Amino acid sequence: MADQLYLEFERPLVELEKRISDMKDFSVGEDLKLDSEIVSLEKKLHRLRDEIYGNLTRWQRVQLSRHPRRPYTLDYIKGMSTDFIELHGDRYFADDKAVVGGFARIDGDPVMFVGQQKGRDTKQKLYRNFGMAHPEGYRKAQRLFRLAEKFDVPIVILIDTPGAFPGIGAEERGQAEAIAQNIQFMFTLRIPIVVIIIGEGASGGALGIGVGDRVYMMEHSWYSVISPEGCAAILWRDAAKASAAAEALKVTSEDLKNLGVVDDVIPEPPGGAHNRPGDAIESIKVVIRQALSELSKVPVEQLLVERLQKYRSMGEFKE
């Protein structure tokens, strides 16, 4: 971690890892026996990691969901599947690079993947529009949904977006209408849908491809009607109060499970998905396989009724 990007609250871990690395290099170069000291520091590192990641605030969880080394949609697709064939374009306007999708196989079984894709460096971030879809991205997703239904292939959706793109062009091309059409259409799909929030799940940008029979969240992801910064800017006219907004919004995976918005939380490796991406990918794969196995046994008409009821039953009110 020391030679790569990290978050501020990870600094103690970075410094300790560097000490361990330096001590290992020194012991080899000077032919010294420092094994006991190195083992002691490594134990301290494990304890410190458990302490830091076991006591994260909601705002720190949001920061972790945006970690620069966190796996993105294509990382998960390529890591858990084979024969991935990416499909492009909405057949109306353009190919939105913020939304990716296509057919693939998980352990030989066909699935249709759809998700938002972010970029890592500046060039890729601009190319992917920071994972913020235009209307053509949602229409592209709907085209892939229709294709999956045509061939009776289940859909796996990976959500990671700071929101739908709010630009003038997107509004001119019907951003709100495209999202609303997707939400309505997804309730009619006669195939199983599994949704996983792998990072950020902001507002209609997430819900535009987020209707599913099973909805899961990665442990260090967030899901909300608005980002903490956006909420703070509206309520206090100060985006710097995002930490307070995150606490009020209750955006974490545990919060959303307790509220009944998601079905379950997928644990991440110690230190987060970015620390051991291979383990994170395997964890998601196991959940997807289990969910699809269960959903495949449900009759189609029952699947549609339960999907609709799932969302109708969310929320509480008093008369």
C-alpha positions as CSV (number, residue, x, y, z in Angstrom):
1,M,0.0,0.0,0.0
2,A,2.9,2.3,0.8
3,D,3.9,2.9,-2.8
4,Q,0.3,3.5,-4.0
5,L,-2.5,5.9,-3.3
6,Y,-4.3,5.7,0.0
7,L,-6.8,7.5,2.2
8,E,-5.9,9.8,5.1
9,F,-7.2,7.4,7.8
10,E,-5.0,4.7,6.2
11,R,-1.8,6.7,6.8
12,P,-0.8,4.8,10.0
13,L,-1.1,1.5,8.1
14,V,1.0,2.9,5.2
15,E,3.7,4.0,7.6
16,L,3.9,0.7,9.4
17,E,4.0,-1.3,6.2
18,K,6.9,0.9,5.0
19,R,8.8,0.1,8.3
20,I,8.2,-3.6,7.8
21,S,9.4,-3.4,4.1
22,D,12.4,-1.4,5.0
23,M,13.4,-3.8,7.8
24,K,13.1,-6.8,5.5
25,D,15.3,-5.1,2.9
26,F,17.8,-4.1,5.6
27,S,18.0,-7.6,7.1
28,V,18.7,-9.1,3.6
29,G,21.3,-6.4,2.7
30,E,23.1,-6.6,6.0
31,D,22.6,-10.3,6.5
32,L,20.9,-9.7,9.9
33,K,18.4,-11.9,11.7
34,L,15.4,-9.6,12.3
35,D,12.7,-12.2,12.0
36,S,11.2,-11.7,15.5
37,E,11.1,-7.9,15.1
38,I,9.4,-8.3,11.7
39,V,6.9,-10.8,13.0
40,S,6.1,-8.4,15.9
41,L,5.5,-5.5,13.6
42,E,3.3,-7.6,11.3
43,K,1.1,-8.6,14.2
44,K,0.8,-5.0,15.1
45,L,-0.1,-4.2,11.5
46,H,-2.9,-6.8,11.6
47,R,-4.2,-5.4,14.9
48,L,-4.1,-1.9,13.6
49,R,-5.9,-2.8,10.4
50,D,-8.7,-4.5,12.3
51,E,-9.0,-1.5,14.6
52,I,-9.1,1.0,11.8
53,Y,-11.5,-0.8,9.5
54,G,-13.6,-2.1,12.4
55,N,-14.5,1.4,13.6
56,L,-15.0,3.4,10.4
57,T,-17.5,6.3,10.4
58,R,-20.1,6.5,7.8
59,W,-18.1,9.2,6.0
60,Q,-15.0,7.1,6.0
61,R,-17.1,4.3,4.5
62,V,-18.1,6.6,1.7
63,Q,-14.4,7.5,1.2
64,L,-13.5,3.8,1.1
65,S,-16.1,3.2,-1.6
66,R,-14.3,5.7,-3.7
67,H,-10.8,4.3,-3.0
68,P,-8.6,4.8,-6.1
69,R,-7.5,1.2,-6.0
70,R,-10.9,-0.4,-5.5
71,P,-12.0,-2.9,-8.1
72,Y,-14.4,-1.5,-10.7
73,T,-17.2,-3.2,-12.8
74,L,-14.9,-4.6,-15.5
75,D,-12.5,-5.9,-12.9
76,Y,-15.3,-8.0,-11.4
77,I,-16.6,-9.1,-14.7
78,K,-13.2,-10.2,-16.0
79,G,-12.3,-11.8,-12.6
80,M,-15.4,-13.9,-12.2
81,S,-16.5,-14.8,-15.7
82,T,-15.2,-16.1,-19.1
83,D,-16.2,-15.4,-22.7
84,F,-17.2,-11.8,-22.0
85,I,-18.5,-10.1,-25.1
86,E,-19.1,-6.4,-24.6
87,L,-22.0,-4.9,-26.4
88,H,-22.2,-1.2,-27.4
89,G,-24.6,1.5,-28.2
90,D,-28.3,2.3,-27.5
91,R,-29.3,2.2,-31.2
92,Y,-30.7,5.8,-30.9
93,F,-27.9,8.2,-30.2
94,A,-24.5,6.9,-29.0
95,D,-22.5,4.4,-27.0
96,D,-22.2,5.7,-23.5
97,K,-18.8,4.6,-22.1
98,A,-20.0,5.1,-18.5
99,V,-22.2,2.0,-18.9
100,V,-20.7,-1.4,-19.9
101,G,-22.4,-4.7,-20.5
102,G,-22.5,-7.9,-22.4
103,F,-22.9,-11.6,-22.3
104,A,-20.5,-13.8,-20.3
105,R,-20.4,-17.1,-18.5
106,I,-20.0,-17.8,-14.8
107,D,-18.7,-21.3,-14.3
108,G,-20.1,-22.1,-17.8
109,D,-23.6,-20.6,-17.2
110,P,-24.6,-17.6,-19.4
111,V,-25.4,-14.3,-17.8
112,M,-25.9,-10.7,-19.0
113,F,-23.7,-8.2,-17.1
114,V,-24.6,-4.5,-16.9
115,G,-22.9,-1.9,-14.8
116,Q,-21.3,1.5,-14.5
117,Q,-17.5,1.8,-15.1
118,K,-15.2,4.4,-13.7
119,G,-11.7,5.3,-14.8
120,R,-8.5,5.3,-12.8
121,D,-6.3,7.9,-14.4
122,T,-7.4,11.3,-15.8
123,K,-7.8,10.1,-19.4
124,Q,-9.9,7.1,-18.3
125,K,-12.0,9.2,-16.0
126,L,-12.9,11.5,-18.8
127,Y,-13.5,8.7,-21.2
128,R,-15.9,7.0,-18.7
129,N,-17.4,10.3,-17.6
130,F,-16.5,9.4,-14.0
131,G,-19.1,6.6,-14.1
132,M,-22.0,9.0,-14.7
133,A,-24.3,7.8,-17.4
134,H,-26.1,9.9,-20.0
135,P,-29.6,9.0,-21.2
136,E,-28.1,6.8,-23.9
137,G,-26.4,4.8,-21.2
138,Y,-29.7,3.9,-19.6
139,R,-31.2,3.2,-23.0
140,K,-28.2,1.0,-23.8
141,A,-28.8,-0.9,-20.6
142,Q,-32.5,-1.4,-21.5
143,R,-31.4,-2.7,-24.9
144,L,-29.2,-5.3,-23.2
145,F,-32.0,-6.2,-20.7
146,R,-34.3,-6.9,-23.7
147,L,-31.6,-9.0,-25.3
148,A,-31.1,-11.0,-22.1
149,E,-34.9,-11.6,-21.9
150,K,-35.0,-12.7,-25.5
151,F,-32.5,-15.4,-24.9
152,D,-33.7,-16.3,-21.4
153,V,-30.4,-15.3,-19.7
154,P,-30.4,-13.9,-16.1
155,I,-29.1,-10.4,-15.5
156,V,-26.3,-9.4,-13.1
157,I,-26.0,-5.7,-12.4
158,L,-23.0,-4.0,-10.8
159,I,-23.6,-0.5,-9.5
160,D,-20.9,2.1,-9.0
161,T,-21.8,5.6,-9.8
162,P,-21.8,9.1,-8.1
163,G,-25.1,9.7,-10.0
164,A,-26.6,10.2,-13.4
165,F,-24.8,12.9,-15.5
166,P,-26.6,16.3,-14.8
167,G,-25.4,18.2,-17.9
168,I,-27.5,20.2,-20.2
169,G,-27.1,17.7,-23.1
170,A,-28.3,14.9,-20.9
171,E,-31.3,16.8,-19.8
172,E,-32.1,17.7,-23.4
173,R,-32.0,14.0,-24.4
174,G,-34.4,13.0,-21.6
175,Q,-32.3,11.9,-18.6
176,A,-35.2,11.6,-16.2
177,E,-37.4,9.9,-18.7
178,A,-34.7,7.4,-19.6
179,I,-34.2,6.5,-15.9
180,A,-38.0,6.3,-15.3
181,Q,-38.5,4.1,-18.3
182,N,-35.8,1.7,-17.1
183,I,-37.3,1.4,-13.6
184,Q,-40.7,0.6,-15.0
185,F,-39.3,-1.8,-17.6
186,M,-37.2,-3.8,-15.1
187,F,-40.3,-4.7,-13.2
188,T,-41.6,-6.5,-16.3
189,L,-38.5,-8.5,-17.1
190,R,-39.3,-12.2,-17.1
191,I,-35.8,-13.3,-16.0
192,P,-34.0,-13.2,-12.7
193,I,-32.1,-10.0,-11.8
194,V,-29.3,-9.8,-9.3
195,V,-28.1,-6.3,-8.3
196,I,-24.9,-5.6,-6.3
197,I,-23.7,-2.1,-5.2
198,I,-19.9,-2.5,-5.4
199,G,-19.0,1.1,-4.6
200,E,-21.2,4.2,-4.9
201,G,-24.9,4.0,-5.4
202,A,-26.2,7.5,-5.8
203,S,-29.8,8.5,-6.5
204,G,-31.6,7.7,-9.8
205,G,-28.2,7.2,-11.4
206,A,-28.0,3.9,-9.4
207,L,-31.7,3.1,-9.4
208,G,-31.9,3.5,-13.2
209,I,-30.4,0.0,-13.5
210,G,-31.0,-1.0,-9.9
211,V,-34.3,-2.9,-9.8
212,G,-33.7,-6.6,-8.9
213,D,-35.0,-9.7,-7.3
214,R,-32.0,-9.8,-5.1
215,V,-30.1,-6.6,-4.1
216,Y,-26.8,-6.8,-2.3
217,M,-24.2,-4.3,-1.1
218,M,-20.5,-4.7,-0.6
219,E,-19.5,-4.0,3.0
220,H,-17.8,-0.7,2.2
221,S,-20.3,0.6,-0.3
222,W,-23.0,3.3,0.0
223,Y,-26.5,3.8,-1.3
224,S,-28.6,6.9,-1.0
225,V,-31.0,9.3,-2.7
226,I,-28.1,11.9,-2.8
227,S,-24.4,12.0,-2.1
228,P,-23.3,13.3,1.3
229,E,-21.7,16.3,-0.4
230,G,-24.8,17.1,-2.4
231,C,-27.0,16.8,0.8
232,A,-24.6,19.1,2.7
233,A,-24.6,21.7,-0.1
234,I,-28.4,21.8,0.0
235,L,-28.9,21.7,3.8
236,W,-26.0,23.8,5.0
237,R,-24.8,25.4,1.8
238,D,-21.4,23.8,2.7
239,A,-20.2,20.6,1.0
240,A,-17.5,20.4,3.7
241,K,-20.2,19.2,6.1
242,A,-20.5,15.9,4.1
243,S,-19.5,13.9,7.2
244,A,-22.5,15.1,9.1
245,A,-24.7,14.5,6.1
246,A,-23.5,10.9,5.7
247,E,-24.4,10.3,9.4
248,A,-27.9,11.7,8.9
249,L,-28.5,10.0,5.6
250,K,-27.6,6.5,6.9
251,V,-25.8,5.5,3.7
252,T,-23.8,2.4,4.7
253,S,-24.5,-1.2,3.9
254,E,-25.6,-2.0,7.5
255,D,-27.9,0.9,7.5
256,L,-29.6,-0.1,4.2
257,K,-30.0,-3.7,5.4
258,N,-31.6,-2.6,8.6
259,L,-33.9,-0.4,6.6
260,G,-34.9,-3.3,4.4
261,V,-33.7,-1.7,1.2
262,V,-31.1,-4.4,0.4
263,D,-31.3,-8.1,1.1
264,D,-27.8,-8.7,2.5
265,V,-24.3,-7.3,2.9
266,I,-21.3,-9.0,1.2
267,P,-18.3,-8.9,3.5
268,E,-15.0,-7.5,2.2
269,P,-11.5,-8.8,2.8
270,P,-9.6,-7.2,5.8
271,G,-8.7,-3.7,4.8
272,G,-11.4,-3.5,2.1
273,A,-11.8,-4.8,-1.5
274,H,-8.9,-2.8,-2.7
275,N,-6.5,-4.6,-0.3
276,R,-7.3,-8.1,-1.7
277,P,-9.4,-7.7,-4.9
278,G,-9.2,-11.4,-5.8
279,D,-10.9,-12.3,-2.6
280,A,-13.6,-9.6,-3.1
281,I,-14.3,-10.9,-6.6
282,E,-14.6,-14.4,-5.4
283,S,-17.0,-13.3,-2.6
284,I,-19.3,-11.6,-5.1
285,K,-19.2,-14.6,-7.5
286,V,-20.3,-17.0,-4.7
287,V,-23.3,-14.7,-3.9
288,I,-24.3,-14.4,-7.5
289,R,-24.2,-18.2,-8.0
290,Q,-26.3,-18.8,-4.9
291,A,-28.8,-16.1,-5.8
292,L,-29.2,-17.3,-9.4
293,S,-29.6,-20.9,-8.2
294,E,-32.4,-19.9,-5.9
295,L,-34.2,-17.6,-8.4
296,S,-34.0,-20.1,-11.2
297,K,-36.4,-22.3,-9.2
298,V,-39.1,-19.6,-8.9
299,P,-41.9,-19.6,-11.5
300,V,-41.8,-16.5,-13.7
301,E,-45.2,-15.1,-12.6
302,Q,-44.3,-15.5,-9.0
303,L,-40.9,-13.9,-9.7
304,L,-42.6,-10.8,-11.1
305,V,-45.1,-10.5,-8.2
306,E,-42.4,-10.9,-5.6
307,R,-40.2,-8.3,-7.3
308,L,-42.9,-5.7,-7.3
309,Q,-43.9,-6.5,-3.8
310,K,-40.3,-6.2,-2.7
311,Y,-40.2,-2.5,-3.6
312,R,-43.8,-1.7,-2.6
313,S,-43.1,-2.9,0.9
314,M,-40.1,-0.6,1.4
315,G,-40.5,2.3,3.8
316,E,-42.6,3.0,6.9
317,F,-45.3,5.6,7.5
318,K,-47.8,6.6,10.2
319,E,-51.3,7.8,9.5
